[in-house]
Structures are given as C-alpha cells and as structure tokens.
Amino acid sequence: MKKIIVAIALVGALASCTATEKGTAIGAGTGALIGGVATHSWGGAAVGAVAGGVVGNLIGRSHERSGYCIYRDRYGHRYEARCR
C-alpha cells in the first residue's frame, strides 16, 4: 500500500507544470511519507502531507521568480525588478 502512495505522489509531481505546483506535490508526497513512517498511522501521513505541501508551495514560489529582487523607491513603495 505504501508503494502505491509513493508512486501516486511521484506521478503527481512529474505531471505538474510550474515550479510552485512541483514544489507543492513533492512536498506533500515527502511529508506524507515521513509523517506515515514517523507515526505509523494514516493520520500522521495526512498531517505530514498538508505540512509538506505548504512548505513545498512556499519553496516553489520562491523559485518561480528567481532573478528578481524586491526594491523600494524613494517614496517607500515596493516593486519587483531584475536583480542588479
């Protein structure tokens, strides 16, 4: 059963398009695997999947805009532009 869950998580990660989606899928799959192994329960796997998905999403978002930095103009407004 665990092999099927891992296979589904990997297929979902490979089928994703953007870096954010890939990060979310990989994080959720990894979190589910670690949570299930650590607690020996489906509940632990579910909590691990949610936590891993959130962290993977944040990491994926940061990779999507690589090469861009956040700057402030002289009025204090924030804007994104290519890093100098």
For each residue, the residues with C-beta under 8 A, 3 or more apart:
1: 4 5
2: 5 6 33 36
3: 6 7
4: 1 7 8
5: 1 2 8 9 32 33 36 45
6: 2 3 9 10 29 33
7: 3 4 10 11
8: 4 5 11 12
9: 5 6 12 13 25 26 28 29 30 32 33
10: 6 7 13 14 29
11: 7 8 14 15
12: 8 9 15 16 25 29
13: 9 10 16 22 25 26 29
14: 10 11
15: 11 12
16: 12 13 21 22 24 25
17: 21 22
18: 21 22 60 64
19: 22 23 60 61 63 64
20: 23 24 57 60 61 64
21: 16 17 18 24 25 60
22: 13 16 17 18 19 25 26 60
23: 19 20 26 27 56 57 58 59 60 61 63
24: 16 20 21 27 28 53 56 57 60
25: 9 12 13 16 21 22 28 29 53 56
26: 9 13 22 23 29 30 56
27: 23 24 30 31 52 53 54 55 56 57 59
28: 9 24 25 31 32 49 50 52 53 56
29: 6 9 10 12 13 25 26 32 33 49 52
30: 9 26 27 33 34 52 56
31: 27 28 34 35 48 49 50 51 52 53 55 56
32: 5 9 28 29 35 36 45 46 48 49 52
33: 2 5 6 9 29 30 36 37 45 48
34: 30 31 37 38 48 52
35: 31 32 38 39 44 45 46 47 48 49 51 52
36: 2 5 32 33 39 40 41 42 44 45 48
37: 33 34 40
38: 34 35 44 48
39: 35 36 43 44 45
40: 36 37 44
41: 36 44 45
42: 36 45 46
43: 39 46 47
44: 35 36 38 39 40 41 47 48
45: 5 32 33 35 36 39 41 42 48 49
46: 32 35 42 43 49 50
47: 35 43 44 50 51
48: 31 32 33 34 35 36 38 44 45 51 52
49: 28 29 31 32 35 45 46 52 53
50: 28 31 46 47 53 54
51: 31 35 47 48 54 55
52: 27 28 29 30 31 32 34 35 48 49 55 56
53: 24 25 27 28 31 49 50 56 57
54: 27 50 51 57 58
55: 27 31 51 52 58 59
56: 23 24 25 26 27 28 30 31 52 53 59 60
57: 20 23 24 27 53 54 60 61
58: 23 54 55 61 62
59: 23 27 55 56 62 63
60: 18 19 20 21 22 23 24 56 57 63 64
61: 19 20 23 57 58 64 65
62: 58 59 65 66
63: 19 23 59 60 66
64: 18 19 20 60 61
65: 61 62 68 80
66: 62 63
67: 82 83
68: 65 80 81 82 83
69: 80 81 82 83 84
70: 78 79 80
71: 78 79 80 81
72: 76 77 78 79
73: 76 77 79
74:
75:
76: 72 73
77: 72 73
78: 70 71 72
79: 70 71 72 73
80: 65 68 69 70 71
81: 68 69 71
82: 67 68 69
83: 67 68 69
84: 69
